[in-house]
Amino acid sequence: MPTSTPYDDAFRTLLNDCKPLILPVLNEAFGEHYTGTEHIEFLPNEHFLNQQDGNEEKRITDSCFQVIDKAGTKKKYHVESQSTPDSTILVRIFEYDTQIALDHGDVTENTLTVIFPHSVVLFLRSTRKTPDEMTIRMISPGGELSYRIPVVKMQNYHLKELFEKKLYFLLPFYIFTHESRFRQYEQDAGQMECLLAEYTEIQEHLEKLQETGQMAYLTRQTIIDMTKRVLEHIAQHFHKVQEGVDSIMGGQILEYEAKNIWKEGKREGMREGRNEGQSDLVKSLLSLGTVAVEDIQRATGWTKEKIESLRTAQG
């Protein structure tokens, strides 16, 4: 269904359904060295901010989570996506960061300890005036401190760089780098071919990642589906652009069918004594024809040999 926040919705869907994809973005923004084996734990994203008139205002952050490495070290992050430059973004980040810190504050005797998250802003659109980083500076009776807010700008990335740095999380928003040329694409078939060639490259790259086991089927389908959702909104007045890219990215997506089966499989996989129900689920997943055996293993808990045996029995 259409929403008033399609880009935020795509961002949150990617983060919730494809959590590991955010780790390379953190590596890029903060110079981290996450490998993809870390655990991501979401924190509450709804906060109530006290106003000067005594009322509370409900705010929802785009993302608030912590990354836990193998050693058990935890680090909090707050990521905001912004479709247009906004002079109030720093104020909002400070409000969110303060509330996030307070939510997990610790009072010991007469001391309140709060830990601020590492915050970053993803600008889907940017101009020459958009900064490469921002700073929040606080002056207190006890002294002054400041912390930087890195800025990630879609306009700065070429497709090759997204692939090289494994920034697959940003692929659905790659169309923003072409937005200023939409009218040219509508009028010039040659330039349109250049756009479609890039999306053919994206599709082929995602397919290769899935075939080689580097990306799960559902992750690939979510990226494709979110690409189409972003495209539907940003190119709503440019029908040739929308139809061209949409055709390259696979037309009608069966992501929801596969996702529903996947979720049901996970539920059934945790129940004991439901072998018959699990068999039906595995058959359904195999019938899709595009779900990797490894993904079925994760969804159901079955061994590879058992899945292959059922596939053989199906003929």
C-alpha positions as CSV (number, residue, x, y, z in Angstrom):
1,M,0.0,0.0,0.0
2,P,1.3,3.5,-0.8
3,T,2.6,5.5,2.2
4,S,3.7,9.0,2.9
5,T,7.2,7.8,3.9
6,P,8.2,5.3,1.1
7,Y,11.9,5.9,1.5
8,D,11.8,5.5,5.3
9,D,9.7,2.4,4.9
10,A,12.2,0.9,2.5
11,F,15.0,1.8,4.9
12,R,13.3,0.1,7.9
13,T,12.3,-2.9,5.9
14,L,15.9,-3.5,4.8
15,L,17.2,-3.0,8.3
16,N,14.6,-5.4,9.8
17,D,14.7,-8.1,7.1
18,C,18.3,-7.9,6.1
19,K,20.1,-6.9,9.3
20,P,23.7,-7.9,8.4
21,L,23.6,-5.6,5.4
22,I,23.9,-2.6,7.7
23,L,27.3,-3.7,8.9
24,P,29.3,-2.6,5.8
25,V,27.5,0.8,6.1
26,L,28.9,1.1,9.6
27,N,32.3,0.1,8.4
28,E,32.1,2.8,5.8
29,A,30.8,5.5,8.1
30,F,32.8,4.8,11.2
31,G,35.9,2.9,10.0
32,E,34.7,-0.3,11.8
33,H,35.8,-3.7,10.8
34,Y,32.7,-5.8,11.1
35,T,32.8,-9.1,9.3
36,G,29.1,-10.0,9.2
37,T,29.3,-12.5,12.1
38,E,28.2,-10.0,14.7
39,H,24.8,-10.1,16.3
40,I,22.5,-7.1,15.9
41,E,20.0,-6.3,18.6
42,F,17.3,-3.7,18.0
43,L,16.5,-1.1,20.7
44,P,13.2,0.7,21.1
45,N,12.7,3.3,18.3
46,E,9.8,5.1,19.9
47,H,10.6,7.9,22.3
48,F,8.6,10.5,24.1
49,L,10.3,13.9,24.4
50,N,9.4,16.3,27.1
51,Q,8.3,19.7,25.8
52,Q,8.5,23.0,27.5
53,D,4.8,23.2,28.0
54,G,4.9,20.0,29.9
55,N,3.5,17.8,27.2
56,E,5.2,14.8,25.6
57,E,5.9,14.5,21.9
58,K,6.2,11.0,20.3
59,R,9.2,10.6,18.0
60,I,10.3,7.5,16.0
61,T,13.9,7.1,15.0
62,D,14.7,5.4,11.7
63,S,16.9,2.9,13.5
64,C,18.4,2.3,16.9
65,F,20.3,-0.9,17.5
66,Q,23.4,-2.3,19.1
67,V,26.1,-4.6,17.5
68,I,27.5,-7.3,19.7
69,D,30.8,-8.9,18.6
70,K,32.1,-12.4,19.4
71,A,33.8,-11.1,22.5
72,G,30.4,-9.8,23.8
73,T,31.4,-6.1,23.3
74,K,28.3,-4.0,22.6
75,K,28.2,-0.7,20.7
76,K,25.1,1.3,20.1
77,Y,24.2,2.9,16.7
78,H,21.6,5.4,15.6
79,V,21.1,5.7,11.8
80,E,18.9,8.3,10.2
81,S,17.9,8.4,6.5
82,Q,17.1,11.8,5.0
83,S,15.7,12.2,1.5
84,T,16.3,16.0,1.3
85,P,18.7,18.4,3.1
86,D,17.1,19.6,6.4
87,S,18.5,22.2,8.7
88,T,16.8,20.7,11.7
89,I,18.4,17.3,11.3
90,L,21.1,18.0,14.0
91,V,18.5,19.1,16.5
92,R,16.5,15.9,15.9
93,I,19.6,13.7,16.1
94,F,20.5,15.3,19.4
95,E,17.0,14.8,20.8
96,Y,17.0,11.1,19.7
97,D,20.6,10.5,21.0
98,T,19.8,12.0,24.4
99,Q,16.7,10.0,24.8
100,I,18.4,6.8,23.6
101,A,21.1,7.5,26.2
102,L,18.6,8.1,28.9
103,D,16.6,5.0,28.1
104,H,19.6,3.0,29.2
105,G,21.1,5.3,31.7
106,D,22.5,4.0,35.0
107,V,22.2,5.7,38.3
108,T,24.9,4.7,40.9
109,E,24.7,6.5,44.2
110,N,24.7,10.2,43.1
111,T,25.9,9.7,39.6
112,L,23.9,9.3,36.4
113,T,25.9,7.6,33.6
114,V,24.5,7.8,30.0
115,I,26.1,6.4,26.9
116,F,25.4,8.2,23.7
117,P,25.0,6.1,20.5
118,H,27.2,6.4,17.4
119,S,25.0,8.4,15.0
120,V,25.2,8.6,11.2
121,V,23.0,10.3,8.6
122,L,22.3,8.8,5.1
123,F,21.4,11.6,2.7
124,L,19.6,10.1,-0.3
125,R,19.8,13.6,-1.9
126,S,22.5,16.1,-1.4
127,T,23.9,19.3,-2.8
128,R,27.3,21.0,-2.7
129,K,26.4,22.5,0.6
130,T,25.7,19.2,2.2
131,P,28.5,18.6,4.7
132,D,30.7,15.5,4.9
133,E,30.1,15.4,8.6
134,M,28.3,17.3,11.3
135,T,29.2,18.0,14.9
136,I,27.2,18.2,18.1
137,R,28.9,20.4,20.7
138,M,27.8,20.6,24.3
139,I,29.0,23.2,26.9
140,S,28.3,22.3,30.4
141,P,29.2,23.6,33.9
142,G,31.7,20.8,34.0
143,G,33.4,21.5,30.7
144,E,32.9,21.2,26.9
145,L,32.6,18.1,24.8
146,S,31.6,17.3,21.2
147,Y,31.1,14.4,18.9
148,R,30.9,14.0,15.2
149,I,28.0,12.8,13.1
150,P,29.4,11.1,9.9
151,V,27.4,11.7,6.7
152,V,26.9,9.1,4.0
153,K,25.8,10.7,0.6
154,M,24.3,8.5,-2.1
155,Q,25.5,10.9,-4.7
156,N,29.1,10.0,-3.8
157,Y,28.9,6.4,-4.8
158,H,29.3,4.7,-8.2
159,L,27.9,1.3,-8.7
160,K,31.3,-0.4,-8.8
161,E,32.1,1.1,-5.4
162,L,28.9,-0.2,-3.9
163,F,29.8,-3.7,-5.1
164,E,33.4,-3.5,-4.0
165,K,32.5,-2.3,-0.4
166,K,29.5,-4.7,-0.2
167,L,27.2,-1.7,0.4
168,Y,24.2,-3.8,-0.8
169,F,22.0,-2.0,1.8
170,L,22.3,1.1,-0.4
171,L,21.3,-0.5,-3.7
172,P,17.6,0.3,-3.5
173,F,18.5,4.0,-3.2
174,Y,21.0,4.0,-6.0
175,I,18.3,5.4,-8.3
176,F,18.7,8.7,-6.5
177,T,22.1,9.2,-8.3
178,H,20.2,9.2,-11.6
179,E,17.3,11.4,-10.5
180,S,18.5,14.6,-12.1
181,R,18.7,12.9,-15.5
182,F,15.2,11.3,-15.5
183,R,13.9,13.8,-18.1
184,Q,16.8,13.1,-20.4
185,Y,16.2,9.3,-20.1
186,E,12.6,9.8,-21.1
187,Q,13.6,11.6,-24.3
188,D,16.8,9.9,-25.3
189,A,16.7,6.1,-25.9
190,G,20.5,5.9,-25.9
191,Q,20.9,7.4,-22.4
192,M,18.0,5.2,-21.2
193,E,20.0,2.2,-22.3
194,C,22.9,3.3,-20.1
195,L,20.6,3.4,-17.1
196,L,19.1,0.0,-17.9
197,A,22.6,-1.4,-18.4
198,E,23.5,-0.5,-14.8
199,Y,20.4,-2.1,-13.4
200,T,21.1,-5.2,-15.5
201,E,24.5,-5.3,-13.8
202,I,22.8,-5.0,-10.4
203,Q,20.5,-7.8,-11.1
204,E,23.3,-10.1,-12.4
205,H,25.5,-9.3,-9.5
206,L,22.7,-10.1,-7.0
207,E,22.0,-13.3,-8.8
208,K,25.7,-14.3,-8.7
209,L,25.9,-13.6,-5.0
210,Q,22.9,-15.9,-4.4
211,E,24.2,-18.7,-6.6
212,T,27.6,-18.7,-4.9
213,G,26.0,-18.7,-1.4
214,Q,27.1,-15.2,-0.5
215,M,23.6,-13.9,-0.2
216,A,20.4,-15.6,0.9
217,Y,17.5,-15.7,-1.5
218,L,15.2,-13.7,0.7
219,T,17.9,-11.0,1.1
220,R,18.2,-10.7,-2.6
221,Q,14.4,-10.5,-3.1
222,T,14.1,-7.9,-0.4
223,I,16.7,-5.7,-2.1
224,I,14.8,-6.1,-5.4
225,D,11.5,-5.4,-3.8
226,M,12.7,-2.3,-2.0
227,T,14.4,-1.1,-5.2
228,K,11.0,-1.3,-6.9
229,R,9.2,0.5,-4.1
230,V,11.7,3.4,-4.1
231,L,11.5,3.5,-7.9
232,E,7.7,3.6,-7.9
233,H,7.8,6.8,-5.8
234,I,10.8,8.7,-7.1
235,A,10.0,8.1,-10.8
236,Q,6.2,8.3,-10.6
237,H,6.1,11.0,-13.3
238,F,8.7,9.3,-15.6
239,H,6.9,6.2,-16.9
240,K,9.7,5.1,-19.3
241,V,12.2,5.1,-16.5
242,Q,9.9,3.3,-14.1
243,E,8.8,0.7,-16.6
244,G,12.4,0.1,-17.9
245,V,14.1,-0.4,-14.5
246,D,11.1,-2.3,-13.2
247,S,11.3,-4.8,-16.1
248,I,15.1,-5.3,-15.4
249,M,14.5,-5.9,-11.7
250,G,12.2,-8.8,-12.3
251,G,8.6,-7.5,-12.9
252,Q,6.2,-8.9,-10.3
253,I,8.1,-10.0,-7.2
254,L,7.1,-13.2,-5.3
255,E,8.9,-12.0,-2.2
256,Y,5.9,-12.0,0.0
257,E,5.0,-15.6,-0.9
258,A,8.5,-16.8,-0.2
259,K,8.8,-14.6,2.9
260,N,5.5,-16.0,4.4
261,I,6.6,-19.6,3.7
262,W,10.0,-18.8,5.3
263,K,8.4,-17.4,8.4
264,E,6.0,-20.3,8.8
265,G,9.0,-22.7,8.2
266,K,10.9,-21.0,11.1
267,R,7.9,-21.3,13.4
268,E,7.3,-25.0,12.4
269,G,11.1,-25.7,12.8
270,M,10.9,-24.7,16.4
271,R,8.1,-27.1,17.2
272,E,8.8,-30.7,17.9
273,G,6.8,-33.6,16.5
274,R,5.5,-31.7,13.4
275,N,7.3,-33.7,10.7
276,E,4.4,-33.8,8.4
277,G,3.9,-30.1,8.6
278,Q,7.5,-29.4,8.0
279,S,7.5,-31.7,5.0
280,D,4.7,-29.6,3.4
281,L,6.7,-26.5,4.1
282,V,9.9,-27.8,2.5
283,K,7.9,-29.0,-0.5
284,S,6.5,-25.4,-0.8
285,L,9.9,-23.9,-0.6
286,L,11.4,-26.3,-3.2
287,S,8.4,-25.6,-5.5
288,L,9.4,-22.0,-5.7
289,G,12.5,-23.1,-7.6
290,T,14.7,-20.2,-6.5
291,V,15.2,-20.9,-2.8
292,A,18.7,-22.2,-1.9
293,V,19.0,-25.4,0.0
294,E,21.0,-23.6,2.6
295,D,18.1,-21.1,3.2
296,I,15.7,-24.0,3.6
297,Q,18.1,-25.5,6.2
298,R,18.0,-22.3,8.2
299,A,14.3,-22.0,7.9
300,T,13.4,-25.6,9.0
301,G,16.4,-27.0,10.7
302,W,16.6,-29.9,8.3
303,T,19.8,-31.4,7.0
304,K,20.9,-30.9,3.4
305,E,20.6,-34.7,2.8
306,K,17.0,-34.8,4.1
307,I,16.0,-31.9,1.9
308,E,17.7,-33.4,-1.2
309,S,15.9,-36.7,-0.4
310,L,12.6,-35.0,-0.4
311,R,13.4,-33.1,-3.6
312,T,14.2,-36.5,-5.3
313,A,11.0,-38.0,-4.0
314,Q,9.1,-35.1,-5.5
315,G,10.6,-35.9,-8.9
